[in-house]
Amino acid sequence: MNNELHPFPENEITPFYNCSGHPLFYLHSDGKHFYHYDGTPIAHLYGDKYIISYSGQYLGWLHNGSIIDYKNGKYAFFTTYSSGGASRPSRKSRPSRSSRKSRPSKSSRMSRPSRPSRISSWSENSSVTFFPNY
């Protein structure tokens, strides 16, 4: 599944970095679930595009390997596969991954909000606070 919407290689763990280049979480090799490095499940991917919290809230969407914040249309996180968008800092080293904890049940998805226009700057929400239940 290597395309513009989901440019990540299959069966590979993909780290996501914040606006300072710190790795905060990763997309599991299943290509569907996001985990913090401490093993906590923090969100899942819906339709290969939307980042949804386990409580059903739309948090952002994938665009050219980056996550765009639904609140303001700004870039929240990037990967080694990101292209375009806000300027990216150098990447810091990744922490070791802890054992994954069990995923909570997925709640019903809330209505998808209208998507703001993309803005090529960094979201103020480029941290774990992006995930409301973490």
C-alpha positions as CSV (number, residue, x, y, z in Angstrom):
1,M,0.0,0.0,0.0
2,N,2.6,2.5,-1.1
3,N,0.8,5.6,-2.6
4,E,0.3,9.3,-2.0
5,L,-2.3,8.8,0.8
6,H,-0.4,6.0,2.5
7,P,3.2,6.0,1.4
8,F,4.5,3.6,4.0
9,P,6.0,0.2,3.1
10,E,3.8,-2.7,4.2
11,N,4.9,-4.7,7.3
12,E,7.2,-2.0,8.5
13,I,7.1,0.0,11.7
14,T,7.0,3.8,10.8
15,P,8.1,6.3,13.4
16,F,6.4,9.7,13.5
17,Y,8.3,12.8,14.6
18,N,7.1,16.1,16.0
19,C,8.0,19.6,14.9
20,S,11.3,19.4,16.9
21,G,12.3,16.1,15.3
22,H,11.6,14.0,18.4
23,P,10.0,10.6,17.7
24,L,6.7,10.4,19.7
25,F,4.9,7.4,18.3
26,Y,4.8,4.9,15.5
27,L,2.5,3.2,13.1
28,H,2.6,-0.5,13.7
29,S,3.6,-2.8,10.9
30,D,-0.1,-3.8,10.4
31,G,-0.5,-0.3,8.9
32,K,-3.6,0.4,11.0
33,H,-2.7,1.2,14.6
34,F,-0.6,3.9,16.2
35,Y,1.3,3.3,19.5
36,H,3.3,5.5,21.8
37,Y,6.9,4.2,22.4
38,D,5.8,3.2,25.9
39,G,3.4,0.6,24.3
40,T,0.2,2.6,24.8
41,P,-2.2,2.4,21.8
42,I,-3.1,6.0,20.9
43,A,-5.2,5.9,17.7
44,H,-6.0,4.0,14.6
45,L,-6.1,4.6,10.9
46,Y,-9.4,4.6,9.1
47,G,-9.8,4.3,5.4
48,D,-6.0,4.5,4.9
49,K,-6.3,8.3,5.5
50,Y,-7.9,9.4,8.8
51,I,-6.4,9.3,12.2
52,I,-9.1,8.4,14.7
53,S,-8.9,8.3,18.5
54,Y,-10.2,5.2,20.2
55,S,-13.0,7.4,21.5
56,G,-14.1,8.0,17.9
57,Q,-12.7,11.5,17.4
58,Y,-11.2,12.6,14.1
59,L,-7.8,13.9,14.9
60,G,-6.1,14.4,11.6
61,W,-5.4,13.0,8.1
62,L,-2.4,11.6,6.2
63,H,-1.0,13.7,3.4
64,N,2.2,12.8,1.6
65,G,3.6,10.9,4.7
66,S,2.7,13.6,7.2
67,I,-0.2,14.0,9.6
68,I,-2.3,17.1,9.3
69,D,-4.1,18.4,12.4
70,Y,-7.9,18.5,11.9
71,K,-8.1,21.5,14.3
72,N,-6.1,23.9,12.2
73,G,-4.9,22.3,8.9
74,K,-1.3,22.6,10.0
75,Y,1.3,19.8,9.9
76,A,1.5,17.9,13.2
77,F,3.9,15.0,12.6
78,F,6.2,13.8,9.8
79,T,8.0,10.6,8.8
80,T,11.0,9.7,6.7
81,Y,8.5,9.3,3.9
82,S,7.1,12.8,4.2
83,S,7.3,15.2,1.2
84,G,6.3,18.8,0.9
85,G,4.7,20.8,3.7
86,A,6.4,22.5,6.7
87,S,10.2,22.4,6.8
88,R,11.3,19.4,8.8
89,P,14.1,19.5,11.4
90,S,16.7,16.8,11.7
91,R,15.4,13.6,13.3
92,K,16.5,12.6,16.8
93,S,17.2,9.0,17.6
94,R,14.2,6.7,18.4
95,P,13.7,5.4,21.9
96,S,13.3,1.6,22.3
97,R,9.8,0.3,22.0
98,S,8.1,-1.2,25.0
99,S,5.8,-4.2,24.7
100,R,2.5,-3.1,23.1
101,K,-0.5,-2.9,25.5
102,S,-3.9,-4.2,24.4
103,R,-5.9,-1.9,22.3
104,P,-9.2,-0.5,23.7
105,S,-12.4,-1.1,21.9
106,K,-13.1,1.3,19.1
107,S,-16.0,3.6,19.8
108,S,-18.4,4.7,17.1
109,R,-16.8,7.3,14.9
110,M,-18.0,10.8,15.4
111,S,-19.2,12.8,12.4
112,R,-16.2,13.8,10.3
113,P,-15.7,17.5,10.6
114,S,-15.1,19.6,7.5
115,R,-11.4,19.6,6.7
116,P,-9.6,22.9,7.1
117,S,-7.3,24.1,4.3
118,R,-3.8,22.8,4.6
119,I,-1.3,25.3,5.9
120,S,2.5,24.7,5.4
121,S,3.5,25.4,9.0
122,W,3.6,23.5,12.2
123,S,0.6,22.9,14.4
124,E,0.9,24.0,18.0
125,N,-0.4,20.5,18.7
126,S,2.7,18.7,17.6
127,S,3.0,16.7,20.8
128,V,1.3,13.8,22.6
129,T,-1.5,16.3,23.4
130,F,-2.6,15.6,19.9
131,F,-4.1,12.4,21.2
132,P,-6.8,13.3,23.7
133,N,-6.8,10.0,25.6
134,Y,-3.1,9.6,26.1
